[in-house]
């Protein structure tokens, strides 16, 4: 989808020296958006117009490519993937940019990363945890096992199966299987008590047919200022729906 605002590309070095890239669009209040597993800033936020809608609503949209994804570094050394490194990287980006008054959002793995950042003290004005239910936050192994199976058995799945479709997305996104497999070792569970302690408004957003990471309704219910919005689609299709971007804009401008 064409955008009406230019996208700029920037680099910074993580604490271990890994080259990390972020993309920007628009000007105004900063909002940091974190993409999902196997994906990228372009695929989740730019291609289908969500970033453009936020830019048109006077946001400075900051979209990192996670390590092992997109234009960022994809090291194959397991030492580059300690627990919670994705939260570390994005907290470092916020510090690098000097952001004090900003919003934060993420889809799927990005939503899990947002939850980790909030649990560790990130202080945005509002946050969006999308494509990620309660189970996917408190028990990360329940989902990581599926991806480990896919990444260690590429080319072996029945056409049309969920594993085959996941592998097809990997090929479409140009993902690096070795680096992406190492990402699975970085996942950290977020206890319910930590989620109940999040005091800012949080939107739990997802497809009405998406149960890949548990119930977003259950997540919204334990968040003190949680809201729950569903849009058409499942885990793969909801994030491309125009209603998804509209819901983000509505929440962040309310």
ABEGO torsion letter per residue (X at the ends): XBBABBBBBBBBBBAAGBBBBBBBBEBEBBBBBBBBBGBBAAAAAAAAGAAAAAAAAGBBBBBBBBBGBEABBBBABAAABBBGAAAAAAAAAAAAAGBABBBBBBBEAAAAAAAAAAAAGBBBABBBBBGBBAAAAABAAAAAAAAAAAAAABGABBBGBAAAAAAAAAAAAGBBAAAAAAAAAABBBBBAAAAAABABBBBBBBBAABAAAEBAAAAAAABAABBBBBBBEBAAAAAABAAAAAAAAAAAAX
